[in-house]
Amino acid sequence: MAERAVPPPDIAPAEFFTRWIPETVERDAQRRRRLGATDAVLAFELEGPGGGCFTVSVRHGAVSGAEGEPPQADLRVRLDVATWRQLNSGELSAPEALLRRRLHLQGNLALAIKLHLILG
């Protein structure tokens, strides 16, 4: 897999989920292969100023994103905007965020292991 792509530090969550993630995965053939036959809908709930609900759909190596909450999600990820920014920049790891109760997961936790393939 290519070196971890890091989004711009000031990227808006809507742009990150609807444009940046799909384009980043599309450019990385190895990441798409590792996603394989994954077929899942993920809901991201970012709390606080600038946050909102976002949907990321994964289907056979392709990723798409949309604003809004999906009717059903295989995995729900809830965190605040500050934690989301720290995760994006690499300042905070997902396991550390979970241990500190800054990141909350609900649903198919096996998908959580694949998040790094989707999000970088």
C-alpha positions in Angstrom: 0.0 0.0 0.0 1.2 3.5 -0.7 2.4 5.7 2.1 -0.5 6.8 4.3 -2.2 9.7 2.7 -2.8 12.6 5.1 -5.6 15.1 4.4 -5.0 18.8 4.7 -5.2 19.9 8.3 -8.0 22.3 7.6 -10.2 20.1 5.5 -13.9 20.3 6.3 -15.5 17.0 7.3 -18.0 17.1 4.4 -15.2 17.5 1.9 -13.2 14.7 3.6 -16.0 12.2 3.6 -17.6 13.0 0.2 -14.5 13.8 -1.9 -11.2 13.2 -0.3 -11.7 9.6 0.9 -13.2 8.3 -2.4 -10.5 10.0 -4.5 -7.7 8.7 -2.2 -8.9 5.1 -2.4 -9.5 5.4 -6.1 -5.8 6.4 -6.7 -4.5 3.5 -4.6 -4.9 0.1 -6.4 -3.3 -1.9 -3.6 -5.8 -0.4 -1.1 -8.7 -1.3 -3.4 -7.4 -4.9 -3.7 -7.1 -5.2 0.0 -10.6 -4.0 0.5 -11.6 -6.8 -1.9 -15.2 -7.9 -1.7 -16.0 -5.7 1.3 -19.6 -4.5 1.1 -20.4 -2.2 3.9 -22.0 1.1 5.0 -20.3 3.1 7.7 -21.8 6.0 9.5 -19.6 8.7 11.0 -21.1 11.0 13.6 -18.8 14.0 14.3 -19.9 16.0 17.3 -19.2 19.6 17.9 -18.8 22.7 15.7 -18.2 21.8 12.0 -19.4 18.2 12.6 -22.3 16.3 11.3 -23.3 12.8 10.1 -21.6 11.3 7.0 -22.0 8.0 5.2 -19.2 6.0 3.6 -20.2 3.1 1.4 -17.7 0.4 0.4 -18.5 -2.0 -2.4 -15.9 -4.2 -4.1 -13.0 -1.9 -3.6 -14.8 1.3 -4.5 -15.6 3.9 -1.8 -18.2 6.7 -2.0 -19.2 9.2 0.6 -22.3 11.3 1.3 -23.5 13.8 3.8 -26.3 12.6 6.1 -27.0 9.5 8.2 -27.7 6.2 6.3 -30.9 4.3 7.1 -28.8 1.4 8.2 -25.1 1.1 8.9 -22.9 -1.9 9.4 -20.6 0.2 11.7 -21.2 3.5 13.4 -18.2 5.6 14.4 -18.9 8.5 16.9 -16.3 11.0 17.9 -15.8 14.8 18.2 -14.3 16.9 15.5 -11.1 17.6 17.5 -10.4 13.9 17.9 -11.2 13.3 14.2 -8.6 15.9 13.3 -6.0 14.3 15.6 -6.6 10.9 14.1 -6.3 12.3 10.5 -3.0 14.0 11.3 -1.6 11.0 13.0 -1.2 12.8 16.4 -3.6 10.2 17.9 -4.0 6.5 17.1 -7.3 4.8 16.9 -6.5 2.3 19.7 -5.5 5.2 22.0 -8.7 7.1 21.1 -10.8 4.0 22.0 -9.0 3.5 25.3 -9.5 7.2 26.2 -13.2 6.8 25.2 -12.8 9.6 22.6 -13.9 7.2 19.8 -17.0 5.0 20.0 -17.8 2.1 17.7 -21.1 0.3 17.4 -22.0 -2.5 15.0 -19.7 -4.9 13.0 -16.4 -4.4 14.8 -14.5 -6.5 12.2 -15.1 -3.5 9.9 -13.2 -1.3 12.3 -10.1 -3.3 11.5 -10.5 -2.3 7.9 -11.0 1.4 8.6 -7.3 2.1 7.9 -7.8 0.7 4.4 -10.7 3.1 3.8 -9.5 6.2 5.7 -5.8 5.9 5.2 
